[in-house]
Amino acid sequence: MTGTVSKRRAAVLGSPIGHSLSPVLHRAAYDALGLKHWSYDSFEVDEEALPAFVERLGPEWAGLSLTMPLKRAVIPLLDSVSDTAASVEAVNTVVFTEDGRRLGDNTDIPGMVAALRERGIEQIDSAAILGAGATASSALAALARICTGEVVAYVRSEARAAEMRQWGERLDVDVRTADWSDAERALRAPLVVATTPAGTTDVLAAVVPESPATLFDVLYDPWPTPLAARWSMYGGAVVGGLDLLVHQAVLQVERMTGIGPAPLDAMRKAGEHALAARGN
């Protein structure tokens, strides 16, 4: 991928972007891989500014990571989109080829699968999802690969419920929806995936059952969430947002640099150090 360009660049785009750990993770990977001519930055870019930003990029650019609100907005700017990204209409990774093509992919979905696999979860017979936003659709796509039975999504409105059922049909997942007021029932599932914003699940910490199974909480700052802390205290397995972030970043590094495997441990340690410096 280096071609005749000696310097290579990549970056994460989004708005807001100041909280992103992506520069920490990718730079740690470059250091471990000895890629001294690679750099990774962050840029505050919203949907309106995205087309012009992408058009300005020169041949030294290898790839982009995209966070909200750009995962769907970038699709019209690409030459092709992977089946994984198309399945949820969300691109979080763009790779620039030597011949100038822009390839869109989604590493969140395989990143979720990899994070669960790391904790020994290869297959489950049912699951529960808390929430119904963009992350919930990615969670459904990940569950399509490992869940053999029903997924129950706990949501706050019938409109959100309808969206989740539609995603289930599209992803070939058996989805049943339930009202958020019954979310306590979700905690007894073999796998609970919490996709809601910070603070939303705090009330559920008080009703974690004895001997819970596995919780995948996609948040990482602040960490642990009250729900994750209580879950761990009761002996349940917890997969956190940093696990997801690291695993999806590993895949991004491999796709952008063409080198693998990416240094998972070094990237995780860098992320943990950065979070600790923030007071987590």
N, C-alpha and C positions, 0 to 999 in steps of 0.2 A: 504493500500500500504506500510505501514511501516514495516510489517513483524518482523523479529528479528533484523533489522538494526535500531539503534537509531538515527544515523545521516543520513540526507537525503540531496542530492546535485542535483542541476540543473544548467544549464549554457546556454549562447547564443554563437554560433560559427559563424564565418564568416571572410571575408577578403575584405576590412578593417573592423575592429570591434570597434575601439576606440570611434566612434560617437554614439554607440548603447545606447538607453535609457532602454533597457530591464532589466538590473540589477536594475535600480532605481524602475521600476514598480513592478517587482516580489518581491524585498525586502520589498517594501511598503506593498504588499499583505501579505507576511509572518508576518510582524510586526502586522498588523491589525488582522490577524487570530490567533495570538499567537503561531506561528510555530517557536519556538526558536531554534529547532534542524535542521532547514532547512537553506541552504545557496544557493546563486545564483551568479555565476561569469560569466566572459566573456573570451573567448579564441580566439586568432588569428589563424584561421585554414583555409587553402585553400583546393581545391579539392584533390590535391595529398596527403595531410596529413590526410584527413578525415578518411579513413578506419582504419589506425593505431590508431588514437585518439579514435575512437569508440570501438575498440577491447580492449583497455586498461582500459575501465571503469569498476569499481567494483560494487558490489551489493548495495552500498549506493546511486547509481545514480538513480534518479526518472525520469528525462527527459532532453531534449535538445530543445532549440529554434534555428532555423537555418535561417540565412539571406544569401544574395548573397555572393559567387556564389554556395552555397551548397544545394539549395532547390531541385534540380534535382539530383545532384551527390549522395545524401544520399539514394535514392530509392533502388539501388541494395543491400544496407546493411541491409535492413529491412525485417522482417518476414511477415508483411502485411501492406497495405496502404488503407486508407479510400476511399470511393467512391468520396468524395469531393476533396481530394488530387489527386486522379487518374484522375479526370476530367480535371485538368490543368497541370498534370505531375509536381507538385510542392508540396513538403513537407516542412512546416515550423515548425512542432512540432513532436518530437519523445517522446513517453512514453515507459518506461521500466517496464515490468510487473514483479511480484514476481517470476515467473517461467522462467525469462530470455528472454522473447520475446521482440522484438523491433517493436512498432506499430507507423506507420507514419500517420500524419493527416495534414490538412491545416485549420488554424483558420483565415487566412486573409479573406477568402470569407465570412464566417458567420460574421466575425468582421465588414466587410463593410456593410452588411445588418443591423447589430445591430446599427452601427453608424448612418445610415440613419433613421432607425426606431426611434432612440432617438430624431431626429429632426422632427418626424411626417411623414416621408415618408415611407409608407407601400406598395404603388403601384403607378406606373407611366405608361403613355401610350407611351412614347418615351424618348430617351436619346442620348447624344453625348459623345464620348470618345476622348480625346486628347492624341495621342500616340499609340504605338503598341508593347510595350515590355512585359515583364513578368507580370508586374502589370496590364497592360491592359487586359491580358487574365483572371486574377483574377477578374477584374472589370466586364468583360463579364459574368463570372460565377455567380457573385453576381446579376447582372442585369437579368440573367435568372430566378431568383427567384422573381423579383419584377416588371419587365418591360413587359407589355403586347403587345408592338408594336416594331417598328423599332429602332435599335441602329445604329447611324452613327459614324464611326471611321475615324478620320482625321489623315492621315499618310503622310510620306515624300517620300515613294517609292512604286512602284508596288509590290515589293517583300514583304514589310510589309503589304500592302493591301491584298495580297493573304493569308498571314498568318492569318490576322484577319478574313477573310471570312471563312477560314478553322476552326478556333476556333468557329466561329458562328455556323457552321454546326455541329461541335462536341458537342457543348453545347446547341444546339437547340434554338439559338437566331437569330432573323432576323437581319443580319448585312449588312449594306451598307457602302462602303468605299468612302472617298473623299480626295482630295489632301489638304495637309497642307496649301497651299496658300489660301484656302477657309475657314480656321478655324474660321474666324470672324462669320460665319454663325452658328457655333456650340453654340455660346453664347446665342442664342435665344431658345435653347432646354429647356424642363422642368427640366432636370437634366444634368449637364455637369460634367464629371469626368476627371480631369486633372491628367495624369499618367506620365508626362514627367519630365526629370531632372530639377534641379534648373536653372532658367533663361530662359528656353525655352518658357514659356508662357508670359514673361514680356511684350512683344510687344502687346499682346492682351488686356492689362489693359486699353489702351487708347481707345478701341472700345467696352467696356462693354455697353450693351444697358440700357436704362432707365427701371427701374422696372424689373431687372433680376430675374430668378426663384431660382434655387439651384445649388451651385457649391460644388463639392467634390474634393478638392485639396489634393492629398495624401502626399504632402511635409509637414514637420514640423520644419525644421531647414535649413535656416532661416524662420521665420514666423512673420507676415503674408507675403506671396508672394505679389508682386505688383498686380497680378490679384485678389487675395483674398481680399486685402485691398480695391481696387476699387469696387469690388463686394459688399462688406459690406457697403461701403459709399453710394452706390446706393440703399441700402435697401434689397439686396438679401440675402438669407440664405446661410451660409457657413459651410461646414463640413471639418475639417482639418485633416492633417496626424496624429496629436496627438490623435484625436478621434478614428481613425482606429487603431493606435498602442495600445491604452488602451483597446479597445474592444477585439482585437485579443489576447492580453495578459491576459485579464480576462478569456477567454476560455482556454488558456494554463495553467494558474494556477489551474483551476478547474480540467483539465484532469490529470495534473501531481500530484496534491496533493490528489485528490479524495474528496475534500471539496468544497462546494459551498453554496451560491453564493460568488464569489470572490468580494472583496471590491472595486467596480468601482470608487467611489468618492475618496477614499484614494489614489488609484493608479493614477488617473488623477491629483490630487493635487501635488503628488510627481513629476510627469512628468512636470507639469507647473513650479514647483519650479526649477527643473533641467534646463529647457530651459531658465528660467529667469536668472539663474546663468551664462549661456553661453552668455547672452546679448540679448536674444530674448524676 
